[in-house]
Amino acid sequence: MKKLIGAAIANWFRKPENREKAKRAAKQAYSQYQQRKGSHQRPPKR
């Protein structure tokens, strides 16, 4: 079953438009993560 899922994902990534979609989604998710991470930082101790 795992091999079948892996093969399906590999097949999906073979198409260039799908690769671009995945890159865009990853960049967007990472930027949202960075925004959340940056907004919850505590002020430095003095």
C-alpha positions in Angstrom: 0.0 0.0 0.0 2.8 2.4 0.9 4.5 1.7 -2.5 1.3 2.4 -4.3 0.8 5.8 -2.5 4.5 6.7 -3.2 4.1 5.8 -6.8 1.0 7.9 -7.1 2.7 10.9 -5.5 5.8 10.5 -7.7 3.6 10.3 -10.8 1.8 13.5 -9.7 5.1 15.3 -9.3 6.2 14.4 -12.8 3.9 17.0 -14.3 5.6 20.5 -14.3 2.4 22.3 -13.4 2.0 20.1 -10.3 5.6 20.8 -9.3 4.9 24.5 -9.5 1.7 24.2 -7.5 3.6 22.3 -4.8 6.4 24.9 -4.7 3.9 27.7 -4.4 2.0 25.9 -1.6 5.2 25.2 0.3 6.4 28.8 0.1 3.0 30.1 1.2 2.9 27.7 4.2 6.5 28.6 5.2 5.8 32.3 5.1 2.7 31.8 7.2 4.7 29.8 9.7 7.4 32.6 9.8 4.7 35.2 10.4 3.2 33.2 13.3 6.6 32.4 14.7 7.6 36.1 14.5 4.4 37.4 16.0 4.5 35.3 19.1 8.1 36.1 20.2 8.5 37.5 23.7 10.2 40.8 24.2 13.9 40.4 25.2 14.7 40.4 28.9 16.8 43.3 30.2 
